Amino acid sequence: MSVFALCFQFIETMTSSLQQIMASTGNGLDYDKEQELKTFDDTKAGVKGLVDSGIQSVPKFFVASSEETCNEKSDLRHTHFNVPIIDLRDIDKDGARCEIVKEIGIASSTWGFFQVVNHDIPQDIADEVIESIRRFNEQPNHVKEKFYSRDKMKKVRFNSNFDLYKARFANWRDTLSCLMAPNPPPPEEYPEACREILLKFSKYVTKLGQDLFKLLSEALGLNSNHLTNMGCADGHVFYCHYYPACPEPNLTLGHTKHRDPDFLTILLQNQIGGLQVLHDNHWVNIPPVEGALVVNVGELLQVISNDKFKAAEHRVLANCAGPRLSVACFFTTHFEPSEKLFSPIEELLSDDSPPLYRGTTVKGYIDFFASAGLPAYSSLTRLRL
């Protein structure tokens, strides 16, 4: 069979599957969620495949409750809330470093989020990373589907919604996941569309992550190498998200509210907003800032800091404009079969500040998070003493 015939056959099959999904969206009597999820998953085309098919309404399994999508707590009525922006320009100058440490400590304990500027990652590198994720997602599906998998231990995989079959509703998002360290796959296993730039970006993010962990250590009153010596910076994974334009953005979300199950996250995003953090019981927009990266505390850092630093709930709104593109760098080692336990740091404990959590392995924590999907409660709950 010719390549043309194979492509035509694939398009015909995918179109038929997507038509089934669209046809069932408005038919409550015949709706079978499990079957609709499988039909969607089997296309291996993700949310972008739905959009490319010309869909005009959101399939039922994407529809969230009004409580989930509610914007009543949004920043619109609370414009005095602004996520801190921290300038790292003079990080190596003693006087300025003390102020940066103070700012990071306050942001990590009150917001759990901040943005950094003058972080030494060149803008042209950041722009090319974003463009490469666009390239990957906008390839013909027969190229992308080679990476499609639900095996959470695959070092490079593409799918739509890691918790598709467990979530209360699906998110309007496709994701390419790439393990970058430690023990990454051979370079040729990364998609050609983004291989070279992701490997380059990984080196820059590794350095920035190490710098941030030193600043965070100092903010806790510890030796600057404490968190890196614990292994917090030993590994990282890129989660490259593609959020297509949504025909009914008020009915679903780009990403359900959650906390990150890692030590620290560094996020690169394009200029289409939607990211929000829950602060003081209000959803606060984190608008894209040219040249800035978003940094947030992960749940594992909250555990070892014994609640000195807080992992905040955050979400991404669906948008009628798009695509929104982002690359979240999770500092985690969950691909490694280590039995090392992470528990509250001894130097932070006292009679007045006893340990608040049991110890956990990184892999054990991630496995619980993945098995539960994006839960309505924090995974920290099961570790609380």
C-alpha positions as CSV (number, residue, x, y, z in Angstrom):
1,M,0.0,0.0,0.0
2,S,1.3,3.4,-0.9
3,V,2.2,6.1,1.7
4,F,-0.6,8.2,0.2
5,A,-3.1,5.4,0.7
6,L,-2.0,4.8,4.3
7,C,-2.3,8.5,5.1
8,F,-5.8,8.5,3.5
9,Q,-6.8,5.4,5.4
10,F,-5.6,6.9,8.7
11,I,-7.4,10.2,8.2
12,E,-10.6,8.4,7.3
13,T,-10.4,6.2,10.4
14,M,-9.7,9.2,12.7
15,T,-12.4,11.3,11.2
16,S,-14.9,8.5,11.8
17,S,-13.9,8.2,15.4
18,L,-14.1,11.9,16.0
19,Q,-17.5,12.1,14.4
20,Q,-18.7,9.4,16.8
21,I,-17.5,11.5,19.7
22,M,-19.2,14.6,18.4
23,A,-22.4,12.8,17.6
24,S,-22.7,11.4,21.1
25,T,-21.9,14.7,22.8
26,G,-25.5,15.9,22.8
27,N,-27.1,12.5,23.2
28,G,-27.5,11.9,27.0
29,L,-29.6,8.7,26.5
30,D,-26.8,6.9,24.6
31,Y,-23.9,8.4,26.5
32,D,-21.2,5.9,27.6
33,K,-18.3,7.8,29.2
34,E,-15.9,4.8,29.2
35,Q,-16.5,4.1,25.6
36,E,-16.2,7.8,24.6
37,L,-12.9,8.0,26.5
38,K,-11.6,4.9,24.7
39,T,-12.7,6.2,21.3
40,F,-11.0,9.5,21.9
41,D,-7.8,7.8,23.3
42,D,-7.7,5.3,20.4
43,T,-7.4,8.2,17.9
44,K,-4.0,9.1,19.5
45,A,-4.7,12.5,18.1
46,G,-5.4,14.2,21.4
47,V,-7.4,17.4,21.9
48,K,-5.8,18.9,18.9
49,G,-7.3,16.1,16.8
50,L,-10.7,17.2,18.0
51,V,-10.0,20.8,17.1
52,D,-8.6,19.9,13.7
53,S,-11.8,17.8,12.9
54,G,-13.8,21.1,13.2
55,I,-15.6,20.3,16.4
56,Q,-17.8,23.2,17.5
57,S,-18.8,22.0,21.0
58,V,-16.9,20.4,23.9
59,P,-17.5,16.6,24.2
60,K,-19.4,15.7,27.4
61,F,-16.4,14.0,29.0
62,F,-14.5,17.4,29.0
63,V,-17.4,19.2,30.7
64,A,-16.5,20.3,34.3
65,S,-18.9,21.2,37.1
66,S,-19.7,24.8,37.6
67,E,-17.8,24.7,40.9
68,E,-14.6,23.6,39.0
69,T,-14.8,26.3,36.4
70,C,-16.2,29.1,38.7
71,N,-14.4,32.4,38.3
72,E,-16.1,34.1,41.3
73,K,-12.8,33.9,43.2
74,S,-10.8,35.2,40.3
75,D,-8.4,38.2,40.5
76,L,-10.9,40.5,38.7
77,R,-12.2,41.8,42.1
78,H,-8.8,41.6,43.8
79,T,-6.4,43.6,41.6
80,H,-4.1,44.2,44.6
81,F,-2.9,40.6,44.4
82,N,0.2,40.2,42.3
83,V,2.5,37.2,42.2
84,P,6.0,38.4,43.2
85,I,8.5,39.0,40.5
86,I,12.1,38.5,41.7
87,D,15.2,39.9,39.9
88,L,18.1,37.5,40.0
89,R,20.5,39.9,38.2
90,D,22.8,40.4,41.2
91,I,22.6,36.9,42.7
92,D,26.4,36.8,43.3
93,K,26.7,40.1,45.1
94,D,26.4,39.7,48.8
95,G,24.1,42.6,49.7
96,A,21.8,41.9,46.8
97,R,21.8,38.2,47.4
98,C,20.5,38.7,51.0
99,E,17.6,40.6,49.6
100,I,16.9,38.0,46.9
101,V,17.0,35.2,49.6
102,K,14.5,37.2,51.7
103,E,12.2,37.8,48.8
104,I,12.2,34.1,47.8
105,G,11.6,33.0,51.4
106,I,8.6,35.3,51.7
107,A,7.2,34.3,48.3
108,S,7.7,30.5,49.0
109,S,6.0,30.7,52.4
110,T,3.1,32.9,51.5
111,W,2.4,32.4,47.8
112,G,4.2,29.2,46.9
113,F,4.7,30.9,43.5
114,F,6.9,33.6,42.1
115,Q,8.4,34.7,38.8
116,V,12.1,35.3,38.1
117,V,13.7,37.6,35.6
118,N,17.4,38.0,34.7
119,H,17.8,34.2,35.2
120,D,20.5,33.8,32.5
121,I,18.4,31.7,30.1
122,P,18.7,33.6,26.8
123,Q,15.4,34.7,25.3
124,D,16.2,33.2,22.0
125,I,16.6,29.8,23.6
126,A,13.3,30.2,25.5
127,D,11.5,31.3,22.2
128,E,12.9,28.3,20.3
129,V,11.8,25.9,23.0
130,I,8.2,27.2,22.7
131,E,8.3,27.1,19.0
132,S,9.6,23.5,19.0
133,I,6.6,22.4,21.1
134,R,4.4,24.0,18.6
135,R,6.2,22.2,15.8
136,F,5.8,18.8,17.5
137,N,2.1,19.2,18.2
138,E,1.3,20.6,14.7
139,Q,3.0,17.7,12.8
140,P,0.8,15.2,11.1
141,N,-0.7,12.8,13.6
142,H,1.0,9.7,12.1
143,V,4.3,11.2,13.2
144,K,3.2,12.1,16.7
145,E,1.4,8.9,17.4
146,K,4.7,7.0,17.5
147,F,5.2,8.6,20.9
148,Y,1.7,8.1,22.2
149,S,1.6,6.0,25.3
150,R,0.0,5.6,28.8
151,D,3.0,3.8,30.3
152,K,4.0,6.3,33.0
153,M,7.5,4.8,33.2
154,K,8.3,5.6,29.5
155,K,11.0,8.2,29.4
156,V,9.5,9.9,26.4
157,R,5.7,9.8,25.8
158,F,2.9,11.8,24.3
159,N,-0.7,11.6,25.4
160,S,-3.8,13.7,26.3
161,N,-4.5,13.7,30.1
162,F,-2.3,11.3,32.1
163,D,-5.4,10.5,34.2
164,L,-7.9,10.3,31.4
165,Y,-9.7,7.3,32.8
166,K,-9.7,8.4,36.4
167,A,-10.4,12.1,36.3
168,R,-13.8,13.6,37.0
169,F,-13.5,15.4,33.6
170,A,-10.8,15.5,30.9
171,N,-8.7,18.7,30.5
172,W,-8.4,20.6,27.2
173,R,-4.7,19.7,26.9
174,D,-2.1,17.5,25.2
175,T,1.3,16.7,26.7
176,L,4.7,15.5,25.6
177,S,6.7,14.2,28.6
178,C,10.5,14.0,28.4
179,L,12.8,12.7,31.1
180,M,16.0,14.8,31.0
181,A,18.0,13.6,34.0
182,P,19.3,11.5,35.5
183,N,19.7,8.6,33.1
184,P,18.0,10.1,30.1
185,P,17.1,8.0,27.1
186,P,19.4,8.1,24.0
187,P,19.0,11.5,22.2
188,E,17.4,9.8,19.2
189,E,14.4,8.8,21.4
190,Y,13.3,12.5,21.8
191,P,11.1,13.8,19.0
192,E,13.1,15.3,16.1
193,A,10.9,18.4,16.2
194,C,12.2,19.5,19.6
195,R,15.2,17.2,20.3
196,E,18.1,19.6,20.0
197,I,16.6,22.6,21.7
198,L,15.2,20.5,24.7
199,L,18.7,19.1,25.3
200,K,20.1,22.6,25.2
201,F,17.4,24.0,27.4
202,S,17.9,21.2,30.0
203,K,21.4,22.4,30.6
204,Y,20.3,26.0,31.3
205,V,17.4,24.8,33.6
206,T,19.7,22.5,35.5
207,K,21.9,25.5,36.4
208,L,19.0,27.7,37.3
209,G,17.4,24.9,39.4
210,Q,20.7,24.5,41.4
211,D,20.8,28.2,42.0
212,L,17.2,28.3,43.2
213,F,17.7,25.4,45.6
214,K,20.7,27.2,47.1
215,L,18.6,30.4,47.6
216,L,15.8,28.3,49.0
217,S,18.2,26.6,51.4
218,E,19.5,29.9,52.6
219,A,15.9,31.2,53.0
220,L,15.4,28.2,55.4
221,G,18.5,29.2,57.4
222,L,20.4,26.2,56.1
223,N,23.8,25.9,54.4
224,S,23.3,26.9,50.7
225,N,24.0,23.3,49.5
226,H,21.6,21.6,51.9
227,L,18.8,20.9,49.4
228,T,21.1,20.0,46.6
229,N,23.0,17.6,48.9
230,M,19.7,16.0,49.8
231,G,19.2,15.2,46.1
232,C,16.4,17.7,45.3
233,A,18.1,18.8,42.1
234,D,19.3,15.3,41.0
235,G,16.6,14.9,38.3
236,H,14.1,16.7,36.1
237,V,11.4,16.0,33.6
238,F,9.9,18.3,31.0
239,Y,6.1,18.3,30.7
240,C,5.4,20.1,27.4
241,H,1.8,21.2,27.3
242,Y,-0.2,22.2,24.2
243,Y,-3.6,23.8,25.0
244,P,-5.6,24.3,21.7
245,A,-8.2,27.0,21.3
246,C,-11.4,25.8,22.9
247,P,-14.9,26.4,21.3
248,E,-16.6,26.6,24.8
249,P,-13.9,27.6,27.3
250,N,-16.5,28.3,30.0
251,L,-17.3,24.5,30.2
252,T,-13.9,23.0,30.8
253,L,-10.4,23.7,32.0
254,G,-6.9,23.5,30.5
255,H,-5.6,22.0,33.7
256,T,-7.6,21.0,36.8
257,K,-6.6,22.6,40.1
258,H,-3.7,20.7,41.6
259,R,-0.4,21.0,43.5
260,D,2.8,19.7,41.8
261,P,4.1,16.4,43.3
262,D,7.8,17.4,43.0
263,F,10.4,19.5,44.8
264,L,10.3,22.5,42.5
265,T,8.8,23.5,39.2
266,I,10.2,26.0,36.7
267,L,7.6,27.0,34.0
268,L,8.2,28.6,30.6
269,Q,5.0,29.8,28.9
270,N,4.1,31.7,25.8
271,Q,2.1,34.9,25.8
272,I,-1.4,33.3,26.0
273,G,-2.4,33.5,29.6
274,G,-4.7,31.2,31.7
275,L,-2.4,30.2,34.6
276,Q,-3.9,31.0,38.0
277,V,-2.8,30.4,41.6
278,L,-5.1,30.1,44.6
279,H,-4.0,32.8,47.1
280,D,-5.9,33.9,50.1
281,N,-8.9,32.0,48.8
282,H,-8.9,33.9,45.5
283,W,-7.8,32.8,42.1
284,V,-5.1,35.1,41.0
285,N,-3.9,35.4,37.3
286,I,-0.3,34.9,36.6
287,P,0.0,36.9,33.3
288,P,2.9,36.1,31.1
289,V,5.9,38.5,31.5
290,E,8.3,38.8,28.7
291,G,11.6,37.1,29.7
292,A,10.2,35.7,33.0
293,L,9.9,32.2,34.2
294,V,7.3,31.0,36.8
295,V,8.7,29.1,39.8
296,N,6.5,27.2,42.3
297,V,7.1,25.1,45.4
298,G,6.2,21.4,45.0
299,E,4.6,19.2,47.6
300,L,7.8,17.3,48.4
301,L,9.5,20.6,49.2
302,Q,6.6,21.4,51.5
303,V,7.2,18.1,53.3
304,I,10.9,18.5,53.8
305,S,10.6,22.1,54.8
306,N,7.9,21.1,57.4
307,D,5.4,23.6,56.0
308,K,7.9,26.5,56.0
309,F,7.3,26.6,52.3
310,K,3.8,26.0,50.8
311,A,2.8,24.2,47.6
312,A,-0.1,26.2,46.3
313,E,-3.1,25.0,44.3
314,H,-3.1,26.3,40.7
315,R,-4.9,25.7,37.5
316,V,-5.0,26.7,33.8
317,L,-8.2,28.1,32.2
318,A,-9.4,27.0,28.8
319,N,-9.2,29.8,26.2
320,C,-11.0,30.7,23.0
321,A,-7.5,31.8,21.7
322,G,-4.7,29.5,21.3
323,P,-2.7,27.5,21.4
324,R,-1.3,28.2,24.8
325,L,2.1,26.5,25.0
326,S,4.2,25.8,28.2
327,V,7.1,23.7,29.3
328,A,7.0,22.7,33.0
329,C,10.3,21.5,34.4
330,F,9.6,19.2,37.4
331,F,12.6,18.6,39.7
332,T,12.0,15.0,40.7
333,T,13.7,11.6,40.5
334,H,10.6,9.4,40.3
335,F,12.1,7.4,37.4
336,E,14.8,6.2,39.8
337,P,14.1,3.0,41.9
338,S,15.5,4.6,45.1
339,E,14.2,3.7,48.6
340,K,15.6,7.0,50.0
341,L,13.0,8.6,52.3
342,F,12.4,12.3,52.3
343,S,11.0,13.7,55.6
344,P,11.1,17.0,57.4
345,I,14.7,18.4,57.7
346,E,16.0,17.7,61.2
347,E,17.6,21.2,61.5
348,L,14.1,22.7,61.1
349,L,12.5,20.8,63.9
350,S,12.2,21.6,67.6
351,D,9.9,21.1,70.5
352,D,7.9,24.1,69.2
353,S,8.1,22.8,65.6
354,P,7.7,19.0,65.6
355,P,7.6,17.0,62.3
356,L,4.3,17.4,60.5
357,Y,4.8,14.6,57.9
358,R,5.9,11.0,57.6
359,G,8.8,10.2,55.3
360,T,8.1,9.2,51.7
361,T,10.1,8.0,48.7
362,V,9.9,10.2,45.6
363,K,8.6,7.3,43.5
364,G,6.1,6.3,46.1
365,Y,4.7,9.8,46.2
366,I,4.4,10.1,42.5
367,D,2.8,6.6,42.1
368,F,0.1,7.6,44.6
369,F,-0.5,10.9,42.8
370,A,-0.7,9.1,39.4
371,S,-3.0,6.4,40.6
372,A,-5.4,8.9,42.1
373,G,-5.3,11.2,39.2
374,L,-5.8,14.9,40.0
375,P,-7.5,14.6,43.3
376,A,-9.8,17.1,45.0
377,Y,-7.5,17.0,48.0
378,S,-3.8,17.2,48.4
379,S,-1.7,14.0,48.3
380,L,0.0,15.5,51.4
381,T,-3.0,14.5,53.4
382,R,-2.0,10.9,53.7
383,L,1.5,11.8,55.0
384,R,0.3,14.2,57.6
385,L,1.0,13.1,61.2
